[in-house]
Amino acid sequence: MGSIKKILPPQPHYLSGYAGYVPGYKFYYGQSYGKLTHDLFFDKTINRSNIPVLSDLTNVHDDTFCTLEEMDSINKRCETRSCKYTTNIIPGYAGYVPQYNFLCGNKFTVDATLGMTNFVKIQNSCLCPQCEQTQGYSKKFDKNIKDVNKYTHPFKKNVDGVKLFKEQYEPTLPSPPSLTPYFLENGNPHKKFMVGYAGHVPNLLFQFGQSYTPSTNDALNIFTDQLEKHKLNSI
């Protein structure tokens, strides 16, 4: 165990990979990063700030982002509807959060809750008789009706519906012809080459602005027209 302590750099030191500024580091060399930064900590010839780089930020950022009344107004929305927006949105949520795009500089949960607070305030400001008349709200609307989603996970696959959809809407292409696509008539759906075909396609060099398969179709159509014209001129 004692031999391992001799290998490890003494404490305190900066870990290897630290990309921040270390006073005096660029003027010294010949030691490992941890050993050198440890010596620089106690080198009195180096001018350094009295404030450490990694200072305590607990007093700078305040997590009290909304009042109890605002939190209650957000959570009360879930009493009359099936809502997913609450005051405890987990960081990493990639869905849409109302008013979140207009906020920045705080943690995700803080900005998401502030966005929801602003959204609820905007909705509450429109719950007046004038707004209900202009926006077409019914005065007979029962606010106690719960908007509950009747669908539950996991969703079951409707086999009969899928089969019926395929029978009605699945396109049926004609069977591939025996001729090569070079000599098929124009308008044939098989007059084309799939992506990855490495053979020569006449006039393909002059086609651009499309993907490969539509370009080969246009090029082969031009080739067929030129071939028919050449046959007529040779008679």
C-alpha positions in Angstrom: 0.0 0.0 0.0 2.9 2.3 0.7 4.4 1.8 -2.7 1.1 2.9 -4.3 1.0 6.2 -2.4 4.5 7.0 -3.7 3.2 6.7 -7.3 0.1 8.8 -6.8 0.5 12.6 -6.8 0.2 14.3 -3.4 -2.9 16.2 -2.4 -4.1 18.8 -3.3 -3.6 18.8 -7.1 -5.6 19.3 -10.3 -6.8 16.2 -12.1 -5.3 15.4 -15.5 -7.7 16.7 -18.1 -8.6 19.9 -16.3 -8.9 22.5 -19.0 -9.0 25.6 -16.7 -6.3 28.1 -16.1 -3.5 27.2 -13.6 -1.2 30.1 -12.6 2.4 29.5 -13.6 1.8 26.2 -15.3 3.1 27.2 -18.7 6.5 28.2 -17.2 7.2 24.8 -15.6 7.8 21.3 -17.1 9.4 18.0 -16.4 6.9 16.6 -14.0 3.5 15.0 -14.2 0.4 17.2 -14.3 -0.7 16.3 -10.8 2.7 16.7 -9.2 3.4 20.0 -10.9 0.0 21.5 -10.0 0.6 20.4 -6.4 3.9 22.2 -6.3 2.3 25.3 -7.8 -0.3 25.4 -5.0 2.4 26.1 -2.5 4.8 28.2 -4.6 4.8 31.7 -3.0 6.5 33.3 -6.0 3.4 32.9 -8.1 0.8 35.6 -7.9 -2.7 34.1 -7.5 -6.2 35.4 -6.6 -7.4 34.9 -3.1 -10.7 33.7 -4.5 -10.6 30.0 -5.6 -11.8 29.1 -9.1 -14.2 26.5 -7.8 -16.0 28.7 -5.3 -19.2 27.9 -3.4 -22.2 28.8 -5.6 -24.9 27.7 -3.2 -25.7 31.3 -2.3 -25.6 32.5 -5.8 -28.3 30.3 -7.4 -31.7 30.4 -5.6 -34.0 27.4 -6.2 -37.0 29.2 -4.8 -38.4 29.8 -8.3 -42.2 30.1 -7.5 -44.5 30.7 -4.6 -46.8 28.2 -3.0 -49.8 29.9 -4.7 -48.2 29.5 -8.1 -47.4 25.9 -7.4 -51.0 25.2 -6.3 -52.3 26.8 -9.5 -50.2 24.6 -11.6 -51.0 21.4 -9.8 -54.8 22.2 -9.7 -54.9 21.8 -13.5 -54.4 18.1 -13.0 -57.6 17.8 -11.0 -59.9 18.4 -13.9 -57.9 17.0 -16.8 -55.3 14.5 -17.7 -52.2 16.7 -17.7 -48.5 15.9 -17.8 -47.1 19.3 -16.8 -46.4 19.6 -13.1 -43.9 21.4 -10.9 -41.5 18.5 -10.9 -40.5 18.1 -14.6 -37.4 15.9 -14.6 -34.3 17.3 -16.5 -33.9 15.5 -19.8 -37.6 15.7 -20.8 -37.5 16.4 -24.5 -41.2 17.2 -25.0 -42.8 20.6 -25.4 -43.0 22.9 -22.3 -45.1 26.0 -22.6 -43.2 29.3 -22.5 -39.9 27.4 -21.9 -38.2 28.8 -25.0 -38.4 32.4 -23.7 -36.4 31.6 -20.5 -32.8 30.9 -20.0 -30.0 31.1 -17.4 -31.5 28.7 -14.8 -31.7 25.0 -14.3 -34.1 23.0 -16.5 -36.6 22.4 -13.7 -36.6 26.1 -12.7 -37.2 27.4 -16.2 -39.8 24.7 -17.0 -41.7 25.6 -13.8 -41.5 29.3 -14.5 -42.7 28.7 -18.0 -45.7 26.7 -16.7 -46.4 29.5 -14.2 -46.5 32.1 -17.0 -48.7 29.7 -19.1 -51.2 29.3 -16.3 -51.3 33.1 -15.7 -52.1 33.7 -19.3 -54.8 31.1 -19.2 -56.3 32.5 -16.0 -56.3 36.0 -17.5 -58.6 34.7 -20.3 -61.2 33.2 -18.0 -63.4 36.3 -18.1 -66.9 36.6 -19.6 -65.6 38.8 -22.4 -62.9 36.3 -23.4 -65.4 33.4 -23.3 -67.6 35.2 -25.7 -64.9 36.3 -28.1 -63.2 32.9 -28.1 -66.4 30.9 -28.5 -66.4 29.2 -25.0 -69.8 27.8 -24.0 -71.3 29.2 -20.8 -72.8 25.8 -20.1 -69.4 24.2 -19.9 -69.1 22.1 -16.8 -65.6 22.7 -15.4 -65.9 19.5 -13.3 -65.8 17.3 -16.3 -62.6 15.4 -16.3 -60.7 15.0 -19.6 -59.5 11.5 -19.1 -57.8 9.6 -21.9 -59.5 6.2 -22.4 -56.5 4.7 -24.2 -54.1 2.8 -22.0 -50.7 1.3 -22.5 -49.7 -1.0 -24.0 -51.7 -0.4 -27.2 -53.1 -3.5 -28.9 -52.5 -3.9 -32.6 -55.6 -4.0 -34.8 -54.8 -6.9 -37.0 -58.0 -6.7 -39.0 -57.6 -3.0 -39.6 -54.0 -3.4 -40.9 -55.1 -6.2 -43.2 -58.0 -4.1 -44.6 -55.7 -1.1 -45.1 -53.2 -3.2 -47.1 -55.9 -4.6 -49.2 -57.4 -1.2 -50.1 -54.4 1.0 -50.3 -51.3 -1.1 -50.9 -50.2 -0.4 -54.5 -50.0 -3.5 -56.8 -47.2 -3.1 -59.3 -47.2 -5.2 -62.5 -44.8 -8.1 -62.6 -41.3 -7.2 -63.7 -40.8 -7.6 -67.5 -38.2 -9.9 -69.0 -36.6 -7.1 -71.0 -33.8 -4.9 -69.7 -34.8 -1.4 -68.5 -32.8 0.1 -71.3 -35.4 -1.0 -74.0 -38.6 -0.7 -72.1 -41.3 1.8 -73.3 -41.6 5.2 -71.7 -44.0 5.2 -68.8 -43.2 1.7 -67.6 -42.7 1.7 -63.8 -39.8 -0.6 -64.1 -37.8 1.7 -66.5 -35.3 2.7 -63.8 -32.3 1.5 -61.8 -32.2 1.2 -58.0 -29.6 3.0 -55.9 -26.3 1.2 -56.0 -26.4 0.1 -59.6 -22.8 0.6 -60.9 -23.5 0.1 -64.6 -23.7 2.7 -67.3 -26.9 4.7 -67.7 -27.1 6.8 -70.9 -27.7 10.5 -70.3 -27.4 10.2 -66.5 -24.5 12.6 -66.5 -26.8 15.4 -67.6 -29.5 14.8 -65.0 -29.3 16.6 -61.6 -31.6 17.9 -58.9 -33.2 14.6 -58.1 -32.4 11.3 -56.3 -30.7 8.5 -58.2 -33.8 6.4 -59.2 -35.9 9.3 -60.7 -32.8 10.5 -62.5 -32.2 7.1 -64.1 -35.9 7.1 -65.2 -35.6 10.5 -66.9 -32.2 9.5 -68.5 -33.6 6.3 -69.9 -36.7 8.1 -71.3 -34.4 10.5 -73.2 -32.3 7.5 -74.4 -35.5 5.8 -75.7 -36.5 9.0 -77.6 -33.1 9.3 -79.1 -33.0 5.7 -80.1 -36.4 5.9 -81.9 -35.3 9.1 -83.6 -32.1 7.4 -84.8 -34.1 4.5 -86.2 -36.4 6.8 -88.2 -33.4 8.7 -89.6 -31.7 5.5 -90.7 -34.6 4.3 -92.8 
